[in-house]
Amino acid sequence: MLPQQSDPENREEIPMSRNAIRSIGANCALAALWPWVASAAAQEPPPPPQEPPTQESPAPPTDTNPPTPKIADGRRSSNLPVEAYAVVPGTKFLVRLEDQLDTGETRQNHRFKVRTLEPLEAGSGIYLPAGAEIAGHVSRIESAGIAGRARIWLTFDDIRTKFGPLPIVAEVVGVPGDHSVKTGPTAQEGLIEGRMSTQQAAAEAAAAAAALGAVKGVKDKDKKEIAEGAAAAAIAAYLVESGRGHEVDLPKGAKLEVELERALYLVKE
């Protein structure tokens, strides 16, 4: 009896059964290892909590749009405080004298005018253009005379604008370019005074007087009289010249430096 031949389909079932066995074995191995892996994972410390990223505070916005310059017209805007129209105390500016002032000729209460050479700036871009007229008067004056120092006190009354006069409280704090005069201390506001004569001028006057005082003794050929006359004349001339000051002469067109003592409001109430 001939042996039976195996079916080709049955021969292919053997490898498939082996693959199934291998898969089952791998699954069993994983199942056996899973408790150990889970236990090891449970023993590991949890990662430290991460702090949220700090956010930098935004920089304050910069004012990229400065106030638009605006010429003061005397009217006040409803959305601006009155302080926005104030030129603050301590503001210094130059003015040009429109009249001549001289301690030898000018009298007390003499009225004068000056014009601003610089704009006066308030807040929010509001300003008064240069060229505004300021009226004032000479409140006091002292001539140098023979043995004094010339002094003149200037008082400003109001500044005249296109929308009317405004009261102004200010004082002269300097006379740029004129070294023959100086302004007074704070206790004497508005004071401009002449400087005293120099020692050199007094010595020259004394020498000239000594020569003249000796003339009589020379004529009489008396040495003692020559010496006494020269000494007396020299001393007299020295005392007169050293005590004599210069008259204050402020010509038309002279520049004065002025400082506000109180706020100037560029608004007509």
C-alpha positions in Angstrom: 0.0 0.0 0.0 1.5 3.3 -1.1 2.1 6.0 1.7 -0.2 8.9 1.8 1.1 12.1 0.6 0.6 15.1 2.8 -1.6 18.0 1.6 0.4 21.0 0.7 -2.0 23.2 2.5 -1.4 21.2 5.7 2.4 21.8 5.4 1.8 25.6 5.5 -0.1 25.4 8.8 3.0 24.4 10.7 4.9 27.7 10.3 1.8 29.7 11.0 1.4 27.8 14.3 5.0 28.7 15.3 4.4 32.4 14.7 1.4 32.3 16.8 3.4 30.6 19.6 6.1 33.2 19.4 3.5 36.0 19.6 1.9 34.4 22.7 5.4 34.0 24.3 6.2 37.7 23.7 2.9 38.8 25.2 3.5 36.6 28.2 7.0 38.1 28.7 5.6 41.6 28.6 2.9 40.7 31.0 5.5 39.3 33.4 7.7 42.4 33.2 4.9 44.9 33.5 4.5 44.8 37.3 8.3 45.5 37.7 8.2 48.4 35.2 5.2 49.9 36.8 6.8 49.6 40.3 10.1 51.2 39.1 8.1 54.1 37.5 6.2 54.6 40.7 9.5 54.9 42.7 11.0 57.6 40.5 10.4 61.1 42.1 8.1 63.4 40.2 9.7 66.1 38.1 10.0 69.5 40.0 7.2 71.9 39.1 8.1 74.4 36.5 7.6 78.0 37.4 5.5 80.0 35.0 7.6 82.3 32.8 7.9 85.7 34.3 6.4 88.5 32.2 8.3 91.7 32.2 6.1 94.7 32.9 5.7 96.7 29.7 7.6 100.0 29.6 5.5 103.1 30.0 4.5 104.5 26.6 6.7 107.3 25.4 5.0 110.5 24.3 5.8 110.4 20.6 3.5 113.3 20.0 4.7 116.4 21.9 2.2 119.2 22.2 1.8 121.2 19.0 3.2 124.8 19.6 0.3 127.2 19.7 0.4 131.0 20.0 -1.5 132.3 23.0 -4.7 134.0 21.9 -6.0 134.8 25.4 -8.8 132.1 25.2 -8.8 129.2 27.6 -9.8 125.7 26.5 -12.3 123.9 28.6 -10.2 120.8 28.8 -7.0 122.5 30.0 -6.3 123.8 33.5 -5.3 127.4 34.0 -1.8 126.2 34.9 -1.3 125.1 31.3 -1.2 128.8 30.4 1.3 129.8 33.0 4.9 130.9 32.3 6.5 129.7 35.5 8.4 131.9 38.0 12.1 132.0 37.6 11.9 132.1 33.8 14.6 134.3 32.4 14.4 136.1 29.1 16.1 139.0 27.2 14.4 142.3 26.4 15.5 145.3 24.4 15.2 148.8 25.8 13.1 151.1 23.7 14.1 154.3 25.6 17.3 155.7 27.0 17.7 155.7 30.7 20.4 157.8 32.4 20.8 158.5 36.1 22.1 161.9 35.3 19.0 163.0 33.3 16.2 160.5 34.0 13.8 161.4 36.7 11.7 159.3 39.1 8.4 157.9 37.7 9.8 158.2 34.1 8.0 155.7 32.0 9.9 153.4 29.6 9.3 150.4 27.3 11.1 147.2 26.5 10.4 144.5 23.9 10.9 140.8 24.4 13.7 139.2 22.3 12.6 135.6 23.1 9.3 133.7 23.2 7.7 133.1 26.6 6.7 129.5 26.8 3.9 128.1 29.0 2.7 124.5 29.3 1.0 122.4 26.6 3.0 124.1 23.8 1.3 127.5 24.4 3.7 130.5 24.0 3.8 134.2 23.5 6.0 135.2 20.5 9.0 137.5 20.8 8.3 141.2 20.2 5.8 141.7 23.0 6.0 145.2 24.6 6.5 145.5 28.3 5.7 148.9 29.9 7.5 150.0 33.1 8.5 153.0 35.1 11.5 154.3 37.1 10.5 153.8 40.7 13.6 155.4 42.2 16.8 157.0 41.0 20.0 158.3 42.6 22.6 160.2 40.7 26.3 159.6 41.3 26.9 163.3 41.9 30.3 164.0 43.3 30.7 161.4 46.0 28.0 158.8 45.4 27.2 155.7 43.5 24.5 156.0 40.8 21.5 153.7 41.2 18.3 153.2 39.3 15.3 151.0 40.2 13.1 149.7 37.3 9.6 148.4 37.8 7.7 146.5 35.1 3.9 147.1 35.1 2.3 145.1 32.3 3.0 143.2 29.1 1.0 144.1 26.1 -0.3 141.3 23.9 -2.7 141.1 20.9 -5.5 140.1 23.3 -4.8 142.9 25.8 -2.4 143.9 28.6 -1.4 141.3 31.3 0.0 142.1 34.7 3.7 141.1 35.0 5.9 140.9 38.1 9.6 140.7 37.1 13.0 142.2 37.8 16.2 143.0 36.0 18.9 140.5 36.9 21.6 141.4 34.4 22.8 143.8 31.7 24.6 141.6 29.2 27.7 143.1 27.6 27.9 146.2 29.9 30.5 145.8 32.6 30.2 149.4 33.8 26.9 148.5 35.7 25.7 145.7 37.8 22.4 144.6 39.3 21.7 144.9 43.0 21.2 142.1 45.5 18.0 140.2 46.0 16.9 142.6 48.8 16.9 145.5 46.3 14.9 144.1 43.4 15.0 146.0 40.1 18.2 147.8 41.1 20.9 148.7 38.6 23.9 150.6 39.9 27.2 152.0 38.5 30.5 150.7 39.6 32.9 152.7 41.8 36.1 154.2 40.3 39.2 152.1 40.3 42.2 152.6 42.6 44.2 153.4 39.5 41.9 156.3 38.5 42.1 157.6 42.1 45.9 157.4 42.1 46.2 159.2 38.8 43.9 162.0 40.1 46.0 162.3 43.2 49.2 162.6 41.3 47.8 165.3 39.0 46.5 167.2 42.0 49.8 166.9 43.8 51.5 168.5 40.9 49.1 171.4 40.9 49.2 171.8 44.7 53.0 172.3 44.5 52.9 175.1 42.0 52.5 177.9 44.6 55.4 176.6 46.7 57.6 176.5 43.6 56.7 180.0 42.7 57.6 181.1 46.3 60.7 178.8 46.4 59.5 177.4 49.7 60.3 173.7 49.9 58.0 173.2 52.9 55.1 174.8 51.2 55.7 172.7 48.1 55.5 169.5 50.1 52.5 170.5 52.2 50.6 171.8 49.2 51.3 168.7 47.1 50.3 166.4 50.0 47.0 168.2 50.8 46.0 168.4 47.1 46.8 164.7 46.6 44.8 163.5 49.6 41.8 165.6 48.6 41.8 164.4 45.0 42.2 160.8 46.1 39.3 161.0 48.5 37.0 162.6 45.9 37.9 160.3 43.1 37.8 157.1 45.1 34.4 157.9 46.4 32.9 159.0 43.1 31.0 156.5 41.0 29.9 156.5 37.4 26.5 157.4 36.2 24.3 154.6 34.9 23.7 155.1 31.2 21.4 152.6 29.5 21.1 153.6 25.8 18.2 152.8 23.6 18.6 149.3 22.2 20.5 148.0 25.3 19.7 144.4 26.3 18.4 143.6 29.8 18.0 140.1 31.3 14.7 139.8 33.1 13.4 137.1 35.5 9.8 136.5 36.3 9.0 136.6 40.1 5.5 135.4 39.7 3.7 133.2 37.2 2.6 135.0 34.0 -0.8 133.6 32.8 -1.2 133.8 29.0 -5.0 133.9 29.2 -7.5 136.7 29.4 -10.0 136.0 32.1 
